[in-house]
């Protein structure tokens, strides 16, 4: 969940401990990339920024879906992924 500066998964601190550290790192790295891409070169709401290319969003979305599936498999939780 890159949008609200939350950990990429809305979980409690206790639940976060159930996620393997490597996957936590991958989720955070993906979230950071999404934020960078969405904000563009000059930060959020920069004048003249029309947003990232559709191909970039599609690639990040595919990666996010794969990470969500890995999270589901590793924890057994029901996961809802909201496309970018």
For each residue, the residues with C-beta under 8 A, 3 or more apart:
1: 4 6 7 8 9 10 31
2: 5 8 30 31 32 34 35 38
3: 6
4: 1
5: 2
6: 1 3 10
7: 1 10 11 16 24 27 28 31
8: 1 2 27 28 30 31 67
9: 1 16 19 27 71
10: 1 6 7
11: 7 15 16 19
12: 15 16
13: 16 17
14: 17 18
15: 11 12 18 19
16: 7 9 11 12 13 19 24
17: 13 14
18: 14 15 75
19: 9 11 15 16 23 24 27 71 74 75
20: 23 24 74
21: 24 25
22: 25 26
23: 19 20 26 27 67 70 71 74
24: 7 16 19 20 21 27 28
25: 21 22 28 29
26: 22 23 29 30 67 70
27: 7 8 9 19 23 24 30 31 67 71
28: 7 8 24 25 31 32
29: 25 26 32 33
30: 2 8 26 27 33 34 60 63 64 67
31: 1 2 7 8 27 28 34 35
32: 2 28 29 35 36
33: 29 30 36 37 60
34: 2 30 31 37 38 60 64 84
35: 2 31 32 38 39
36: 32 33 39
37: 33 34 40 52 56 57 60
38: 2 34 35 44 51 52 84
39: 35 36 42 43 44 46
40: 37 43 46 49 51 52
41: 46 49
42: 39 46 49
43: 39 40 46
44: 38 39
45: 49
46: 39 40 41 42 43 49
47:
48:
49: 40 41 42 45 46
50:
51: 38 40
52: 37 38 40 56 57
53: 56 57
54: 57 58
55: 58 59
56: 37 52 53 59 60
57: 37 52 53 54 60 61 84
58: 54 55 61 62
59: 55 56 62 63
60: 30 33 34 37 56 57 63 64 84
61: 57 58 64 65 83 84
62: 58 59 65 66
63: 30 59 60 66 67
64: 30 34 60 61 67 68 81 84
65: 61 62 68 69 81
66: 62 63 69 70
67: 8 23 26 27 30 63 64 70 71
68: 64 65 71 72 79 81
69: 65 66 72 73 79
70: 23 26 66 67 73 74
71: 9 19 23 27 67 68 74 75 77 79
72: 68 69 75 76 77 78 79
73: 69 70 76
74: 19 20 23 70 71
75: 18 19 71 72
76: 72 73
77: 71 72
78: 72
79: 68 69 71 72
80:
81: 64 65 68
82:
83: 61
84: 34 38 57 60 61 64
